[in-house]
């Protein structure tokens, strides 16, 4: 039977390797034969898995063998670790990549997969192949498992910060694109690592239609285990989470998501109000230091024109909304002060002020 193939994607430094390593260890403890495939030029995915050892990379071995006109063998690039209390060994490969500034990491990923396919990777006696992929690189090489359907399933790893969620959204969009042109990789869902309880990643997941598979709170003991090249799943509360996820994957209890990802403006609006203003264009004259006075005059004229336009828009609001808006924005009154002055409940003031601002945006940009 062919191996179950799962690609794990996320922003650099977000905990992909931590997640992949502990999931590999969990599968091995469940008596499954696991191969962890590091797909990052930093080639550090399997370091904790192998107790701190840095594995020779496919890129480096291929270069050395090619220079001597020799073929790469499985034993040159695939390594195993026998762990005393594990019923199965764990296997590891690092694809690696070029040194900084000396080549294309994505091209290295593509070449590495080409070599592994020639060596029959998908015919080996392995139960699960976990591919640890860097997600915040747009180069097509890093989308190889999606583009060529080399991974049956995809898991996104994120935390609650905007940049890591943005990366997850990009991978979701990429997977959806490849599905529309015949790709077969299915998105299982999202793992929230270092969960701080803010709920931002969950808010995104709900908006995008992505299942949250597991939440892993920040845990200093788990970090210390990882830093000392051990497994965080030796901690009972961490083990319970990974055990449940691994069991659900093996039993096919997770329904794949059909999420397409969010468009940019829909994404950024999850984090707060976003201006609809067009960016103000710079000119060659101002950048070369010419006609400074003209540029300043034009800018002031533009500001005055916008202020006049906004004043006209305010006059089009309803009486209560207009009064509350003027009190809040021009007189800088607090919600409590406005509620007393207008003899309204504070929640009603907030609602009227929000409606006023929303209507002003519409009037200003459509008018």
C-alpha positions as a printed Julia matrix, in Angstrom:
367×3 Matrix{Float64}:
   0.0    0.0     0.0
   1.37   3.46   -0.91
   2.29   5.93    1.82
  -0.06   8.58    3.15
   1.49  11.88    2.02
   0.88  15.1     3.95
   2.45  18.51    3.23
   2.72  20.84    6.23
   3.01  24.52    5.27
   3.54  27.69    7.26
   5.51  30.89    7.64
   9.18  30.54    8.53
   9.7   30.37   12.29
   6.07  29.67   13.12
   6.66  26.1    14.32
   6.27  23.93   11.19
   9.24  21.75   12.07
   8.11  21.52   15.7
   4.67  20.43   14.52
   5.97  18.04   11.86
   8.54  16.46   14.18
   6.06  15.79   16.97
   3.49  14.47   14.5
   6.16  12.14   13.05
   7.02  10.95   16.54
   3.35  10.4    17.34
   2.8    8.26   14.24
   5.93   6.24   15.08
   4.65   5.67   18.62
   1.44   4.39   17.0
   3.57   1.73   15.25
   3.58   3.5    11.87
   6.64   3.72    9.63
   7.21   7.44    9.13
   9.42   9.46    6.8
   9.92  13.17    7.51
  10.98  15.13    4.45
  12.51  18.56    5.12
  11.74  20.9     2.22
  13.47  24.09    3.34
  16.92  25.36    2.22
  17.8   25.8     5.92
  17.71  21.96    6.14
  16.77  22.0     9.84
  13.44  20.16    9.76
  14.82  16.86   11.06
  17.36  18.22   13.57
  15.19  17.55   16.63
  13.98  14.3    15.08
  17.59  13.04   14.93
  18.68  14.29   18.34
  20.54  17.35   17.07
  22.27  15.74   14.08
  22.24  17.73   10.82
  21.56  15.29    7.97
  23.47  15.47    4.67
  21.18  17.1     2.13
  20.04  15.8    -1.22
  21.37  18.99   -2.86
  24.89  18.59   -1.44
  25.1   14.82   -1.98
  23.9   15.14   -5.57
  26.5   17.84   -6.29
  29.32  15.71   -4.84
  28.22  12.55   -6.66
  27.68  14.39   -9.91
  31.19  15.85   -9.74
  32.53  12.28   -9.57
  30.11  11.03  -12.21
  28.4    8.74   -9.67
  24.74   7.93   -9.04
  22.99   8.89   -5.81
  21.8    5.86   -3.82
  19.02   5.71   -1.24
  21.57   5.12    1.53
  23.29   8.4     0.6
  20.32  10.59    1.46
  17.83   8.61    3.6
  18.64   8.16    7.28
  16.96   6.33   10.16
  16.84   6.83   13.88
  15.98   4.06   16.32
  14.5    5.47   19.52
  14.5    3.03   22.47
  10.89   3.51   23.58
   9.45   3.76   20.04
   8.06   0.62   18.33
   9.18   1.88   14.9
  12.26   3.75   13.66
  11.82   7.18   12.1
  13.28   8.03    8.68
  14.46  11.45    7.55
  15.54  13.28    4.4
  16.63  16.9     3.99
  16.33  18.3     0.47
  18.45  21.32    1.39
  19.25  24.07   -1.08
  21.92  26.48   -2.28
  23.92  28.76    0.0
  22.45  32.22    0.47
  22.69  34.25   -2.73
  24.09  31.36   -4.77
  21.07  29.78   -6.38
  17.32  29.2    -6.42
  15.87  27.31   -3.46
  12.71  26.47   -5.4
  14.71  24.93   -8.21
  16.49  22.81   -5.61
  13.13  21.56   -4.31
  12.01  20.56   -7.82
  15.31  18.78   -8.57
  15.18  17.03   -5.19
  11.72  15.65   -5.82
  12.75  14.53   -9.31
  15.59  12.52   -7.78
  13.41  11.06   -5.0
  10.82   9.94   -7.54
  13.54   8.21   -9.56
  14.58   6.42   -6.36
  10.96   5.27   -5.91
  10.04   7.24   -2.79
   6.32   6.64   -3.23
   6.88   2.88   -3.52
   8.89   2.49   -0.31
   7.47   0.52    2.61
   6.43   3.66    4.48
   3.05   4.37    6.09
   3.21   8.17    6.33
   5.39  10.77    4.57
   5.31  14.2     6.21
   6.68  17.04    4.05
   7.82  20.08    6.05
   7.48  23.02    3.62
   8.37  26.69    3.89
   5.19  28.62    3.07
   6.2   32.28    2.84
   8.07  31.93   -0.45
   6.05  32.52   -3.63
   8.5   30.62   -5.87
   6.72  27.78   -7.67
   9.26  25.22   -6.51
   7.88  25.36   -2.99
   4.42  24.53   -4.36
   5.73  21.31   -5.95
   3.6   18.9    -3.85
   0.48  20.91   -4.72
   1.29  21.49   -8.38
   2.16  17.84   -9.0
  -0.29  16.34   -6.47
   2.6   14.66   -4.66
   0.88  15.26   -1.33
  -2.58  13.83   -0.8
  -3.31  16.28    1.98
  -2.22  19.7     3.19
  -2.1   21.1     6.72
  -1.5   24.79    7.44
   0.39  25.9    10.56
  -0.09  29.43   11.88
  -0.29  31.47   15.05
  -2.5   34.48   15.78
  -0.29  37.13   14.14
  -1.32  38.68   10.84
   1.78  37.7     8.86
   1.58  33.98    9.66
  -2.16  33.97    8.89
  -1.45  35.83    5.63
   1.01  33.08    4.67
  -1.59  30.41    5.47
  -4.1   32.26    3.28
  -1.61  32.35    0.39
  -1.09  28.58    0.58
  -4.85  28.05    0.75
  -5.26  30.14   -2.41
  -2.44  28.26   -4.14
  -3.95  24.88   -3.3
  -7.34  26.04   -4.55
  -5.76  27.23   -7.8
  -4.11  23.88   -8.44
  -7.37  22.09   -7.63
  -9.12  24.11  -10.36
  -6.62  22.82  -12.94
  -6.71  19.19  -11.9
  -4.67  19.1    -8.68
  -5.7   16.46   -6.16
  -4.19  17.74   -2.87
  -6.89  18.18   -0.22
  -6.73  20.8     2.52
  -7.32  19.07    5.86
  -7.27  22.25    7.92
  -5.19  24.46   10.18
  -3.09  24.0    13.3
  -2.78  27.06   15.56
   0.64  26.95   17.22
   1.65  29.13   20.18
  -2.01  29.94   20.68
  -2.35  33.05   22.84
  -6.12  32.82   23.12
  -6.77  35.98   21.08
  -8.86  34.0    18.56
  -7.49  35.83   15.5
  -6.54  32.68   13.59
  -9.9   31.12   14.43
 -11.65  34.26   13.13
  -9.75  33.9     9.86
 -10.45  30.16    9.67
 -14.19  30.75   10.09
 -14.22  33.46    7.41
 -12.21  31.31    4.99
 -14.05  28.05    5.69
 -11.01  26.22    7.09
 -11.24  23.62    9.87
  -9.12  24.23   12.97
  -7.55  20.82   13.58
  -5.62  21.56   16.74
  -4.64  24.46   19.02
  -1.28  24.23   20.78
  -0.84  26.91   23.5
   2.61  28.33   24.12
   4.36  26.0    26.55
   7.82  26.76   27.95
   8.44  23.08   28.75
   7.59  22.11   25.17
   9.97  24.78   23.87
  12.72  23.49   26.15
  12.15  19.94   24.89
  12.45  21.12   21.29
  15.54  23.24   22.03
  17.23  20.21   23.59
  16.37  18.02   20.55
  13.7   16.0    22.32
   9.99  15.51   21.63
   7.37  17.8    23.17
   4.89  14.91   23.02
   6.66  13.44   26.02
   4.61  16.03   27.93
   1.13  14.53   28.59
  -0.95  17.58   27.61
   0.95  18.0    24.31
   0.89  14.26   23.6
  -2.89  14.15   24.0
  -3.39  16.8    21.31
  -1.03  15.2    18.78
  -2.36  11.71   19.52
  -5.92  12.8    18.73
  -4.89  14.55   15.5
  -2.81  11.58   14.31
  -5.62   9.15   15.1
  -8.16  11.32   13.26
  -5.89  11.47   10.21
  -5.31   7.72   10.11
  -9.01   6.97   10.6
 -10.04   9.51    7.9
 -12.25  11.33   10.38
 -11.3   14.76    9.01
 -13.44  16.13    6.2
 -11.23  18.08    3.75
 -11.98  21.79    3.36
 -13.03  23.36    0.08
 -11.69  26.76    1.09
 -10.44  29.05   -1.67
  -8.79  31.56    0.66
  -9.74  35.22    1.12
  -9.06  38.04   -1.32
  -6.61  40.63    0.01
  -9.11  43.31    1.06
 -11.4   40.75    2.7
  -8.37  39.4     4.55
  -7.04  42.71    5.89
 -10.52  43.8     7.01
 -10.49  40.93    9.5
  -7.94  42.94   11.47
  -9.8   46.27   11.58
 -11.08  49.17    9.51
  -9.15  49.67    6.27
  -8.98  52.93    4.36
 -10.37  52.92    0.85
  -8.16  55.85   -0.12
  -6.02  55.45   -3.2
  -2.29  55.8    -2.53
  -0.95  59.31   -3.13
   1.45  59.17   -6.07
   4.96  60.55   -5.75
   6.44  62.59   -8.61
   9.87  62.68  -10.16
  10.09  66.4    -9.39
   9.68  65.95   -5.64
  12.04  62.97   -5.53
  14.76  64.9    -7.36
  14.19  67.92   -5.12
  12.63  70.19   -7.73
   9.58  72.42   -7.4
   9.19  71.8    -3.66
   6.91  74.79   -3.25
   4.63  73.61   -6.03
   4.41  70.14   -4.5
   3.54  71.53   -1.06
   0.93  73.83   -2.55
  -0.65  70.98   -4.5
  -0.75  68.81   -1.38
  -2.35  71.56    0.72
  -4.88  72.21   -2.03
  -5.75  68.51   -2.11
  -6.17  68.4     1.68
  -8.39  71.48    1.68
 -10.51  70.0    -1.1
 -10.96  66.74    0.84
 -11.91  68.62    4.0
 -14.53  70.6     2.14
 -15.91  67.44    0.56
 -16.11  65.72    3.96
 -17.94  68.72    5.43
 -20.55  68.46    2.67
 -20.92  64.74    3.37
 -21.48  65.34    7.08
 -24.35  67.68    6.22
 -26.08  64.82    4.4
 -26.27  62.65    7.55
 -29.41  62.29    9.62
 -29.85  64.8    12.43
 -28.89  62.47   15.31
 -25.95  60.89   13.45
 -24.71  64.31   12.34
 -24.83  65.68   15.89
 -23.11  62.63   17.41
 -20.44  62.66   14.72
 -19.67  66.36   15.32
 -19.51  65.83   19.09
 -17.18  62.85   18.73
 -14.91  64.0    15.89
 -14.89  67.79   16.15
 -15.43  68.39   19.86
 -13.65  65.18   20.91
 -16.35  64.17   23.4
 -16.29  60.65   24.84
 -19.09  58.15   24.32
 -20.18  58.65   27.94
 -20.28  62.44   27.57
 -22.26  62.23   24.35
 -24.74  59.81   25.96
 -25.39  62.32   28.76
 -25.7   65.27   26.38
 -28.1   63.45   24.03
 -29.89  61.47   26.73
 -29.16  58.16   24.96
 -27.79  54.85   26.17
 -24.08  54.4    25.44
 -24.69  51.38   23.18
 -27.1   53.49   21.09
 -24.48  56.25   20.77
 -21.87  53.73   19.61
 -24.27  52.3    17.04
 -25.22  55.75   15.69
 -21.57  56.8    15.5
 -20.61  53.6    13.67
 -23.48  54.11   11.2
 -22.41  57.72   10.67
 -18.84  56.73    9.9
 -19.94  53.96    7.56
 -22.31  56.31    5.69
 -19.61  58.98    5.45
 -17.21  56.54    3.82
 -19.87  55.68    1.27
 -20.76  59.32    0.57
 -17.13  60.43    0.36
 -15.93  57.75   -2.05
 -19.08  57.43   -4.13
 -19.94  61.09   -4.22
